Amino acid sequence: MNTAAINDPMIVSLNVTADNITAELSDGRTVSVPLAWSWRLSDATAEQRKNFEIIGSGEGVHWPDIDEDISARGMLQGIPARPPIQSTGTR
């Protein structure tokens, strides 16, 4: 018999401040990343930052007002969101 245990930590609660995104994980750890890692959240209002939902079984968080998603894995691996590519206007 082959059994595999999924040990990926899941987000159980989240707090977003003017400076940080802090997640409490199911394994007891707390991980915090700078708000600046998400350009969408950095540009969002405080109300938009408060309006989030934990998605899946805690794999990540979604902010519907600004269409932003952050995963627990991304926070743990230190992967910031990529800003949009700016057009130079030249060809």
C-alpha positions in Angstrom: 0.0 0.0 0.0 1.3 3.4 -0.9 0.3 6.4 1.2 1.5 9.9 0.8 1.1 12.5 3.4 0.7 16.1 2.3 2.7 18.2 4.7 2.4 21.5 3.0 1.6 24.2 5.6 -1.7 25.9 5.1 -2.7 29.4 6.0 -5.2 29.5 8.9 -5.3 33.3 9.4 -3.9 36.4 7.9 -3.2 40.0 8.8 -2.3 42.8 6.4 -0.9 46.0 7.7 0.5 49.1 5.9 3.9 47.4 5.9 3.5 43.6 6.1 1.5 40.5 5.2 1.6 38.0 8.1 0.2 34.5 7.9 -0.4 32.0 10.7 0.2 28.5 9.3 -1.4 25.3 10.3 2.0 23.9 11.5 2.3 26.7 14.1 4.7 28.9 12.2 4.1 32.5 11.4 5.5 34.0 8.2 5.6 37.6 7.4 6.6 39.3 4.1 6.8 43.0 3.2 3.6 44.4 1.7 5.8 45.8 -1.1 6.3 42.3 -2.4 2.8 42.7 -3.9 2.5 45.8 -6.0 -1.2 45.3 -6.2 -1.6 45.3 -2.4 0.8 48.2 -2.1 -1.4 50.2 -4.4 -4.6 49.1 -2.7 -6.6 50.9 -0.2 -6.8 49.7 3.4 -10.4 48.5 2.8 -9.3 46.5 -0.3 -6.5 44.9 1.7 -9.0 43.8 4.4 -11.3 42.2 1.9 -9.6 38.8 1.4 -10.5 35.1 1.5 -8.4 32.1 2.3 -8.7 29.8 -0.7 -8.4 26.1 -1.1 -7.7 24.4 2.2 -5.4 27.3 3.1 -3.0 27.0 0.1 -3.3 30.8 -0.5 -5.2 34.0 -0.1 -7.3 35.9 -2.7 -8.2 39.6 -2.7 -11.2 39.9 -5.1 -11.2 43.7 -5.2 -7.7 43.8 -6.8 -7.5 40.3 -8.3 -4.4 39.4 -6.3 -3.4 35.9 -5.0 -0.6 34.9 -2.7 0.3 31.3 -1.8 1.6 30.0 1.5 4.4 28.3 -0.5 5.3 31.6 -2.2 5.5 33.4 1.1 7.7 30.6 2.6 10.0 30.5 -0.5 10.3 34.3 -0.6 8.8 34.8 -4.1 7.5 38.4 -4.5 4.9 39.2 -7.1 6.3 40.5 -10.4 5.3 44.0 -11.3 3.7 44.6 -14.7 6.1 45.1 -17.6 6.1 48.8 -18.5 5.9 49.7 -22.2 8.6 52.0 -23.3 6.4 53.4 -26.1 9.2 52.9 -28.7 9.4 50.4 -31.4 
